[in-house]
Amino acid sequence: MRSRRTAGILLLALLLLMTGVLAFHTNLLMGDTAPLTDEDPSFVYSELDSLQTVRAQLVQLGARRLPPVPPEAIDSETLWLARVIYSETKRPEEMELVAWVVRNRVETRFRGKATYRDVVLDPFQFSAFIPYNPRRQYYMRLTPHSRAPGWQQALSIAYYVRFADTTHRPFSIRTRHFYSEQSMTGRLLPVWAEGVHPVQPMRYRVDAQRFRFYEDIS
């Protein structure tokens, strides 16, 4: 009696195993894949073989699901871009928009700055990097290997925006300013934004109380 029960259990286990294998192969054939995760390095490395794939991932999946970038792919300029967008917001969509503003400044040599490092450290342009800001050193110490919550996502977004085709720009290249009403103290908006209408970025709906973006500000 015990041998029959044991045999039955073994047969059931074999059937379940075969079903699982068949289901796995069916998923592969049908193109069904698991959600992107930070814990799947084989996927991360294979998907980052080309910038075109990175662009496609962001366009199709959105900034929230962009795969992590291997640390060795992060150069100094991408790192500075990641630091500034991470200092401004932890929301992926907002980080992408801020990154484009910084790229616009670099490409138009705004205020005479032609590198991401110089744009980020341009005096009194980005609040976290203002001299004597107590958070300045924290953001400047972030590296490609840092594990702060959301930081690896910021690196991926910075990498994408820095190398993305200009057709993915969410607003004009003349959009080089933004501000957050939540971070203003003593007034609702900066002097340069008075009487000027903000632009509406493509792809994302922006909460005006969190961020407003402006073009043609000198």
C-alpha positions in Angstrom: 0.0 0.0 0.0 2.8 2.4 0.9 4.7 1.6 -2.3 1.6 2.4 -4.4 1.2 5.7 -2.6 4.8 6.5 -3.1 4.6 5.7 -6.8 1.5 7.9 -7.1 3.3 10.8 -5.5 6.3 10.3 -7.8 4.0 10.2 -10.9 2.2 13.4 -9.9 5.5 15.2 -9.3 6.7 14.0 -12.7 3.5 15.3 -14.4 3.8 18.7 -12.6 7.5 19.0 -13.6 6.6 18.2 -17.3 3.8 20.7 -17.2 6.1 23.4 -15.9 8.7 22.6 -18.5 6.1 22.8 -21.3 4.7 26.0 -19.9 8.2 27.5 -19.8 8.9 26.6 -23.4 5.4 27.9 -24.4 6.2 31.2 -22.8 9.4 31.5 -24.8 7.7 30.6 -28.1 4.9 33.1 -27.4 7.3 35.9 -26.4 5.9 35.9 -22.8 8.6 37.3 -20.5 8.8 38.1 -16.8 8.8 41.7 -15.6 12.1 43.5 -15.6 13.9 43.3 -12.3 17.2 44.6 -10.9 18.1 41.1 -9.8 18.4 39.6 -13.3 21.9 40.5 -14.5 21.8 38.4 -17.6 18.9 40.3 -18.9 20.4 43.7 -17.9 23.7 43.1 -19.8 22.1 41.6 -22.9 19.5 44.3 -23.1 22.2 47.0 -22.9 24.2 45.8 -25.9 23.0 48.8 -27.9 21.7 52.3 -27.2 18.9 51.6 -29.6 17.6 48.9 -27.2 17.9 51.2 -24.3 15.8 53.9 -26.1 13.2 51.3 -27.0 12.9 50.1 -23.4 12.2 53.6 -22.1 9.8 54.5 -24.9 7.8 51.2 -24.5 8.0 50.6 -20.8 8.6 54.1 -19.4 11.2 55.4 -17.0 10.0 53.3 -14.1 11.0 50.0 -15.8 14.2 51.0 -17.6 16.8 48.3 -16.9 19.8 49.1 -14.7 23.1 50.1 -16.4 26.3 48.2 -15.6 28.5 50.4 -13.4 31.4 50.2 -15.9 29.2 51.9 -18.5 28.7 55.0 -16.4 31.3 57.7 -17.3 31.9 60.9 -15.4 29.5 63.0 -17.4 26.6 60.5 -17.0 27.4 60.3 -13.3 27.0 64.1 -12.9 23.8 64.0 -14.8 22.4 61.3 -12.5 23.5 63.2 -9.4 21.6 66.3 -10.3 18.4 64.6 -11.4 18.4 62.4 -8.3 18.9 65.6 -6.2 15.8 67.2 -7.7 13.3 64.3 -7.5 13.0 60.6 -6.9 10.1 60.1 -9.4 11.4 58.5 -12.7 9.3 60.6 -15.1 10.4 63.8 -13.4 14.0 62.7 -13.4 13.8 62.2 -17.2 12.4 65.7 -17.8 15.0 67.3 -15.5 17.7 65.4 -17.3 16.6 66.8 -20.7 16.8 70.3 -19.3 20.4 69.7 -18.2 21.2 68.2 -21.6 19.7 71.2 -23.3 22.0 73.5 -21.2 25.0 71.4 -22.2 24.1 71.4 -25.9 23.4 75.1 -26.1 26.4 76.0 -23.9 24.0 77.9 -21.6 25.9 80.4 -19.4 29.1 79.3 -21.2 29.0 75.7 -19.7 29.7 72.9 -22.1 30.0 69.8 -19.9 27.5 68.1 -17.5 29.8 68.6 -14.6 30.1 72.4 -15.3 26.4 72.8 -15.8 25.6 71.0 -12.5 28.2 73.0 -10.5 27.3 76.3 -12.2 26.8 78.6 -9.1 23.2 78.8 -7.8 21.6 76.9 -10.6 20.6 73.7 -8.9 19.6 73.9 -5.2 21.4 70.8 -4.0 24.7 71.9 -5.3 24.6 75.5 -4.0 27.7 76.0 -1.8 27.1 75.3 1.9 23.9 73.2 1.2 24.2 70.4 3.8 23.1 67.8 1.2 25.7 68.9 -1.4 28.4 66.5 -0.3 26.0 63.6 -0.1 25.0 63.9 -3.8 28.6 64.5 -4.9 29.7 61.3 -3.2 27.3 59.1 -5.1 29.0 56.6 -7.4 27.8 54.0 -9.9 28.0 51.4 -7.1 26.0 53.4 -4.6 22.8 51.6 -3.4 20.6 54.5 -2.2 16.9 53.8 -3.0 16.1 54.8 -6.6 19.8 55.7 -7.4 20.3 52.9 -9.9 17.2 54.0 -11.6 18.5 57.6 -11.8 21.7 56.2 -13.4 19.7 54.4 -16.1 17.6 57.5 -16.9 20.7 59.7 -17.0 22.4 57.2 -19.4 19.4 57.1 -21.6 18.9 60.8 -21.8 22.5 61.6 -22.4 22.7 59.3 -25.5 19.1 59.4 -26.7 18.2 60.5 -30.2 17.0 64.1 -30.3 13.6 62.9 -31.6 12.9 61.8 -28.0 13.4 65.3 -26.6 10.1 66.0 -24.6 10.2 69.7 -25.3 12.3 72.2 -27.3 16.1 72.5 -26.9 15.4 76.0 -25.7 13.7 74.6 -22.5 16.5 75.1 -20.0 14.7 76.1 -16.8 12.4 74.6 -14.3 11.4 75.1 -10.8 9.4 73.4 -8.1 6.7 75.3 -6.2 7.2 72.9 -3.3 10.8 74.0 -2.9 10.2 77.7 -3.0 10.5 79.6 0.3 8.9 83.0 0.8 7.4 83.3 -2.7 5.4 81.1 -5.2 7.7 81.4 -8.2 11.2 82.8 -9.1 11.6 86.2 -10.6 12.5 84.9 -14.0 9.2 82.9 -14.2 6.9 85.9 -13.6 4.5 86.5 -16.5 5.9 83.5 -18.4 3.8 80.5 -19.3 5.4 77.0 -18.6 5.6 74.5 -21.4 3.8 71.1 -21.4 6.3 68.3 -22.0 5.3 65.4 -24.3 4.8 61.9 -22.9 4.2 62.9 -19.3 1.5 64.9 -17.5 3.3 67.1 -14.9 1.9 68.2 -11.6 2.4 72.0 -11.7 2.9 72.1 -8.0 5.9 69.8 -8.3 7.5 71.0 -11.6 7.1 73.7 -14.2 9.4 73.9 -17.3 10.2 77.0 -19.2 11.8 77.8 -22.6 13.6 80.9 -23.9 14.6 82.1 -20.4 17.9 84.0 -20.6 
